[in-house]
Amino acid sequence: MNMFSKAGEWLRYINMHRSINHFSQYTAKLTSEPKIIATLTSLPERMEHVDAAINSILNQTMPVSEIVFSLPERSKRTQQAYQIPERFLRHPKISILRAERDYGPITKLLPVLQREWNNPNSLILCFDDDIVYPSTFVSDLISARKQLGDVALTGVGYTIPPSMRDVDRQQHKNKGANIKKAKQVDILMGAGGFMVQPNMFTEEIMNTEDIPDEAFFADDLWISFNLAKNKVPCYVAPLTSINPVENLRISNSLHSLGRTENLNGSNNEKMMQRFAKHKFLVNSTVS
C-alpha cells in the first residue's frame, strides 16, 4: 500500500467507529453482483458495540446485498435476553433473523445457511462482531474466488500445528495482508471473515444435536471440519488493503472467546484431534 492508501485506511478505521446512523444509509441503494449475504451474531452485552464491524462491511468497494443479524432470543453464555438497538431495526440493509436457540458463535452461519439451503450457490460472508474489515475485503475474496473456483475463502486461517497444541497455531497462521498468492489452510477463522456456499456442506451440519460440546466454543474448527468432510478446501485470500492498526484488528474484544472459554486452548485442541483422526489435514505429516 502507498502512503495515500494507508492514510485513507486510517481515516476509514476511525470513521467505522461511529454509529451506523451517521453515514452508512446510502449503501442501501448499492446492489451487489454476485449476490452476497453477509451475516454475524453477537452477545447481548456487545450489541451496543458492533457498529464498527457492521460499518466496515457496509462500506466496501464491492457492496454486499444484505447484512443478516442472526440472534437467538436469549444468550446461552450469559442468560441475558437480546435487546436490539433501534438503529439496526431501521437500517434498510440489515435483516434480523431469529435462531431457534443459541448455537454459540456458529449462530452467525446456521440460520442463514438454513434459510438459503435451497439456493445452493448463494454466497454467504460470515464476519465477527468485533473486527474492522479493510475496504477491499469483499472484492479481494471475490477475486480469489474467480481464480480458485468454489472453495471456502477467508482473510486469516491456519494449518494445524504438528504438536496439536493450540498455543503453537500462531506459528502456522496465514494473514491475507501478508501473502501475494492464496494459501491453503486447515482452518478458516471467523476473525478473518469467511465466504462459503450452502452447497459446500452436507445436511449433517444442520443437525445441531450432533455438535460436540467443544465445538460450541470452537466454531471456526467445526465449520472447517464440516467443509473438510465434504472435500471443500479452505484458502486464505490475498488482501490488497489492510486495517492500518493490525491487518484485521479487534476493535471491541469484550467477552471474546480467546479471553474466556477458549483461554486454555482445550476446545480447539479437541477439535484439532478430530481433524487428525479423520485425516483431514493439509499437512499430511501431522498425526
Steps between C-alpha positions, in 0.01 A plus 500: 500500500624851421497787748168641374328162521624450855379845600162422347472176696590686821220751443261220411594305813412802716171561316391139539464552875216747456137394520358351181249787508773746402599402151417146387133537397598581142642150456145363497474627141803302388440152364754224468567260215539222587252505790694495826327441833711618793413360842608539862386429853584656834444492876235713674764708679684567173203621296585865564856449376459332162462811281867497397486144366171556317613834357816337365287250303247762390783719373679275252627565151276207399165528682321212668132440426386456859632482854326240713515529879446141618388505862327264743249636749742446789874439536604159627830638628361788704127412528414855396223585255591692183400865479548604139585870455248688291765616251552140388128434471456809282797455269376400152787261437495316834267205563439338837483121480396324819670168576295228667757494777854611575741274310800700620713710262394271212162677526655744252480225237233237573177706476607660171621165370159353577322794337711469185514119486292486182724764342819292497711759319423791734818669619498529879757730660536436873673767706573562866335777698827639641711543186544797266545348154705681232327684218580251222432191712193382307648572157821316596304189596305516174823542301647192667178310433525580128848350500442197723138410429257368761722492807449643849689828539619699799721796586682308775548125548749243620623147454481280807844487666683166522495530879117516497535771765289813477785716628704410189241589237619862477814371329285334232264792438472673164363854467367621169682830542836317509466276194498559125352164404208310653612250765318178588434449871317260728306760698324814384459756774191702582723791595628495144148481360417215265293438189315171442199361311223264614614237249833477683332321790302182548178502700696365797607851598134588558462218754586715797447215747821345365717806562765391757526703821843639410371623162257738673803719576715387204264581216779584253633146533155342485411688182838413347455136607165481319652656189782243510247216536344619176845535334478879472845661540556819699725779376629828641449765232760772440372837622590814308417739784540457872372649819794729588478417870574127459390334174159391637468672833279411794320822584293376794605173663255503791436138600696365201546122505879533496480674835230284654391146407785440255773652715676167566455374143347165600189539283710572193737212575214250526377614161853474356504137608181444300675628190795267557274202569316546171821585308365835387828688543668704225836394646474123484807453721304617804360211701 
